[in-house]
Amino acid sequence: MRLHHIIEAQQFDLPTLTELFNVTTGMEKVVEGGGCSEFQSRIMATLFYEPSTRTRFSFETAMHRLGGRVISTENAAEFSSVSKGETLEDTIRILNGYADIIVLRHGEVGASRRAAAVSNVPVINAGDGAGQHPTQALLDLYTIRKEIGAIDGLSIAMVGDLAQGRTVRSLAYLLSKFRDVKLFFVAPPLLKMKEDILSHLREHHIWFTEEASLAKVLPEVRVVYQTRVQKERFGDRIADYENCRGVYVINEDCLKLMRPDSIIMHPLPRLDEITMGVDRDPRAAYFRQAQNGLYVRMALLSMVLTREAN
């Protein structure tokens, strides 16, 4: 598969995932050696309309580690011509003249697809509202393989904000490509996984169940993927947010219910849905997960930019 625009998780097939993860393993060694200069003539633009720490910094660090250069705005809605009424499409057309690749985060579902439709240079979706976050799902998958050793046969609990969580949506699409995967969806009624994902899983014969009890699920799974209840997605529905937050919390009592060979993941940032005491447990993989984001994004940039040059 030729990588150009990276818009959604389902565009990746198994051979491409295998190639990506092999390249990612190599990037870990590149970082250990301090980086390389392979892409010193290339420029990446990071265009972020929503706040970000891990995604923006890991992409920018990835480009620097590969020898490339970065132009950036962390608040494009305020510090770009969008504040004057410029459309996303026109902004992307302008950046085509400045950069070799564009990394876009936007608050609207489908924004990355709109950007890709008018862009000659590759566009990478760094999160579009409650839609998708494909590079997060790729680093999540790499983390699972690295920590557990395999993805086929995986049992995973996705916990928290599943309706608005672009990370779990993208990860569900990727996991549907593997054999004998079992998905346990644990969420408050208002934040249950949406029907488009459930229909996709049924179509691909992926086993899933929706559960109300986290304690019931914890002994059954190898991966607990906890998510934050996202206040920013509720708008003025403050009462709904307050009813959903704090329903599911991973604490030291939860650790006693979990398998000794399991791991806890979280796309971060966290609020109070994983207590600080959990950090000391070796099964807490979320900071290692965040570090893997650098390696995976280095691999993606390398694969996209190399193929663009050919």
Summary of the structure (lengths in Angstrom):
residues: 310
radius of gyration: 19.1
end to end distance: 14.0
largest distance: 55.4
contacts: 1046
relative contact order: 0.16
helix: 46%
strand: 16%
